[in-house]
Amino acid sequence: MNDVTLKIDGMSCGHCVGQVRNALARLDGVQTHQVTVGQASVSYDPEAVAVAAIIEAVTRAGYEVRAVERAA
């Protein structure tokens, strides 16, 4: 599993957090660790899902991923 933190624009409340959490939960190979206003921390299996698919899921939920920080 690889870890990333997504910096997300457009989130402003608990509803937004729930929308992003639900979008990430629908992806196979993704474990959501924490979603707060402005960011989400996840682990993902690169054999099952690409980072681009994770970003796309957040975008489809109505938010913009402005940065992806990979864990060392």
Number of C-alpha atoms within 10 A of each C-alpha: 11 13 17 16 18 22 17 21 15 12 18 11 11 11 11 19 19 14 17 25 19 15 17 24 14 10 15 11 16 22 16 16 12 12 20 18 18 19 19 22 19 18 16 20 15 12 8 10 14 14 16 8 12 18 20 17 19 21 15 11 16 14 19 18 18 12 13 16 11 11 10 6
